[in-house]
């Protein structure tokens, strides 16, 4: 089984990019590899919308903190 352990959104010259790390876990629950890395350039509207939703959530948190 593969388990995503982190991801980040980057703005690059190629466009929006997602970079991620993951671990692989055996059927017995043993970690067989970790800190594996991958990434991709966002090319579809669904993923772009998800990014915009997360960024909007972050701005909402920042605005709420300013009000305190």
N, C-alpha and C positions, 0 to 999 in steps of 0.2 A: 504494500500500500504506500502511496505517496502522500505526504502531509505538507501543505504549504506552511512555512514558518514565518515568512515576512514578504511584504511587497511594497513598492514605492512607485509613485508617479513622477515622471521627469518630463520636462519640455526640452526637446533636442532639435537640432537642425532638421531632422527627418520628420518631426512632429511629436505628438504625445507618445510617450513610451512607458511601458510597465516593465519593471525589473522585479524578479522574485527569487526567493530561495526556498528550498524544500528538503525534507528528510525522507528517506525510504525506511519502512518498518516491515519486518517479516510477519508472517502469520502468527508467530510466537510472541510478538510484541517487542522483538529485539530491533534496535536501530542498526540497519545494515549500511547506511551511508547518510551523511548529513552535510549541510551547507552547500548543497548542489544549487547551481545558479542557472537562471534562464531569463529571457526577456523577449519582448515583441513591441513593434510599433502598432499603435491603435489605428485600425482601418475601418472599423464598423461603427455605426451609429449607436448601437446598444451599449458598447463599452464606453464610448465617448459620453453618453448620457450618464452612465454610472459614475464616471470621473466627476462630471459636473455636479451630481448629487452629493458626492463626498465633499467636494470643495465648498458647496453651498452650506453643508452641515458645519464645516469648520468655521466659515464666516459667521454663521449664526451663533456658535459658541463664543467667538471673539467679541461679537456685538453684545452678547449677554454679559460677558465679563466687564466690558466697558461701563455697563449700566450699574455695576455694584459699587 
